[in-house]
Amino acid sequence: MLFTESTLRKIKQLTLVASRVRSGAIKGERRSSRRGSSVEFADYRNYTAGDDLRRLDWNIYARLEKPFIKLLEEEEDLAVYILIDGSRSMNWGDGEQNKFDYARYLAAGIGAVALGSGDLLSVGFLQGGHVVSEFGPSRGQYALPRLFRFLETLEANAETDLNASLREYSIAPRRAGLIILISDLFAADGYESGLRQLLGRGHEAALIHVLAPDEIDPPFAGDLQLVDIETNIEQDVSVDGGLRNLYRARVQAWIQSTQADCRKHGIRYLDLVTSQSWEEALLLEMRRTGVVK
């Protein structure tokens, strides 16, 4: 998983947006909304790999032979949690329009933004009602190759239960931060209760809804047998122009309903179709909806 130098340069200019920056245990590159001087000393904390060595207190190191980082009053980091839906329905779409590949590139781009901003990044992979693998928590741009390698190992090959997976993720003790869920939302029991449980833990949330072009406007017609990609349940249908119009209308109603529900609960919502390049989605659409700036 490689980015061009041009894309990386643009990504490095972005930061993730949280309406209330979460106070962390380490200095980050972002600025808190609290008033104060950026040169006002606040506290010390233990050195962690990837920290800016310019913040190391060499006097304390000389006395104690232990590295400590100086924290300043106005500087805080953000805990960022990217959650990726790994259901078989995500493995749909040809070539660059494959939803799962698209989701992984989005996760890589968002992760690069977080790591480049000094934020604390974790990535969770959701399958079968569980969090089956995790990356992080990590910070600093040195972790970017490890993030890419982690994402390359993932495969969308199982059923999913988003609510159960999100509830499981909420149980582990984590610092409150920004949750970003990337999914097609094809889950029989929905996602709402699981995501709201995360909100109840003090997290902020953004939902990136990814669909393939033929899921918005199916190109087929006639007498067909449809097979559910996750459950293998079969359904015979006869598709004509009227049914296609009804389908398109219901998809748009579903998207609008999801957007309204997210707005009601303070969740930032972005619907994406994989015919749009992931770079454009990250650099333009996510900026437009306030996920990044």
Secondary structure by P-SEA (a helix, b strand, c coil): ccccaaaaaaaaabbbbbcccccccccccccccccccccccccccccccccccccccaaaaaaccbbbbbbcccbbbbbbbbbbbbccccccccccccaaaaaaaaaaaaaaaaaaaccbbbbbbbccccccccccccccccaaaaaaaaaaaccccbbbcaaaaaaaaaaccccccbbbbbcccccccccaaaaaaaaaacccbbbbbbbcccccccccccbbbbbcccccbbbbbbbcaaaaaaaaaaaaaaaaaaaaaaaaacbbbbbbbccccaaaaaacccccccccc
